[in-house]
Amino acid sequence: MDDKEKKTEGEETKEEAPTKTAPATEDSDDGKTPKEKSPLEEAKEINAKKEELLNREEKLMERKEKLEAARIVGGQTEAGQTSEPKEETPKEYAARIEKEISEGKHDN
């Protein structure tokens, strides 16, 4: 027998034994079910989702800034937009009424 053909019984069993692997599921790549994810994997997924949301928010902010700049530069007016009426304080009301009376615009 050649040296190649001389194998110990231990080597033969190692080569012949099939490797056992867990069946893969559709939910994960490593064969684990979603419930068996390590905290590190969960943290990485959460971090990836947060980064994606931040990127989307940054893009939206850029678009808003460009639209506002275009509105300002374009000379668009605020026509058609309602402004909230300013509430007068009692002192401002009294001063306005006194001014109107002194100018003769207010009849009692």
C-alpha positions in Angstrom: 0.0 0.0 0.0 1.1 3.5 -0.7 1.5 6.1 2.0 -1.5 7.9 0.6 -3.6 4.8 0.9 -2.5 4.2 4.5 -4.9 6.1 6.6 -5.7 5.7 10.1 -9.3 4.9 11.1 -9.6 8.3 12.7 -8.8 10.1 9.6 -11.2 8.1 7.5 -14.1 8.8 9.9 -13.3 12.5 9.9 -13.4 12.7 6.1 -16.5 10.6 5.7 -18.6 12.3 8.4 -20.9 14.9 6.8 -20.9 18.3 8.4 -24.1 19.2 10.1 -25.5 22.6 9.5 -28.7 24.1 10.7 -31.4 24.6 8.1 -31.6 28.2 6.9 -34.7 30.2 7.4 -36.1 32.9 5.2 -35.9 35.5 7.9 -32.1 35.4 8.5 -28.9 34.6 6.7 -27.2 32.7 9.5 -29.9 30.1 10.1 -31.2 31.7 13.3 -34.8 32.6 13.7 -35.6 36.3 14.4 -36.1 35.6 18.1 -32.6 34.3 18.4 -30.8 37.4 17.3 -28.0 38.6 19.5 -28.4 42.0 21.1 -25.4 43.2 19.0 -27.2 42.3 15.8 -30.4 44.0 17.0 -28.4 47.1 17.8 -26.8 47.1 14.4 -30.2 46.8 12.7 -31.6 49.6 14.8 -28.6 51.8 14.1 -28.9 51.1 10.3 -32.6 52.1 10.4 -31.8 55.3 12.3 -29.1 56.2 9.9 -31.5 55.7 7.0 -34.1 57.9 8.6 -31.5 60.6 9.3 -30.4 60.6 5.7 -34.0 60.9 4.6 -34.5 63.8 7.0 -31.4 65.6 5.8 -32.5 65.3 2.2 -35.9 66.7 3.1 -34.3 69.6 5.0 -32.2 70.4 1.9 -35.2 70.4 -0.3 -37.1 72.7 2.1 -34.1 75.1 2.2 -33.9 75.2 -1.6 -37.6 75.8 -1.9 -37.5 78.6 0.7 -34.5 80.2 -1.0 -36.2 80.0 -4.4 -39.3 81.6 -2.9 -37.3 84.5 -1.4 -35.1 85.1 -4.4 -38.1 84.7 -6.8 -39.9 87.5 -5.1 -43.0 85.5 -4.3 -45.3 87.2 -1.9 -47.1 85.8 0.9 -50.5 86.5 -0.8 -53.1 83.9 0.0 -51.4 83.0 3.2 -53.3 83.9 6.4 -51.4 85.6 9.2 -52.5 85.2 12.8 -53.9 88.5 14.2 -51.8 90.1 16.9 -53.6 90.3 20.2 -53.5 93.7 21.8 -52.7 94.2 25.4 -55.1 96.4 27.4 -52.5 99.2 27.4 -52.1 99.0 23.6 -55.9 99.0 23.2 -56.3 102.0 25.5 -53.5 103.9 23.6 -55.1 103.2 20.2 -58.6 104.3 21.4 -57.2 107.5 22.9 -55.3 108.2 19.6 -58.5 107.7 17.6 -60.5 109.9 19.9 -57.9 112.7 19.7 -57.9 112.4 15.9 -61.7 112.5 15.8 -62.0 109.1 14.2 -63.8 107.5 17.2 -67.4 108.5 18.1 -68.8 107.7 21.6 
